[in-house]
Amino acid sequence: MSFTKGKGESDFAAMLDTISNGMKATEIPILYFYAKKGLVNQREAVEYAKGNFKNATYLYLGKGKHFLTESHPKQMSQKFNEWFETL
């Protein structure tokens, strides 16, 4: 797998596109956590998800670092359990 910086085609970009297309098409419920200063889930990505991923619940965690599970472990587990109970 090749990783290139900037815009353009790369294996990584193709992988993200495949994941995005799958998330758009799935009927499986999605729990989408995001935070301010997210690495992958920056504002534009969250806006795209909200406009394209059906059957999704979005939870803003506040400020976050690279791995949200390290920044917000208790909050994420509590919110996941609450969401899961609604399924």
Secondary structure, DSSP 8 states (H G I E B T S, - for coil): ----SSSS--HHHHHHHHHHHHHHH--S-EEEEEEET-SSS-HHHHHHHHHH-TTEEEEEEEE--S-HHHHSHHHHHHHHHHHHHT-
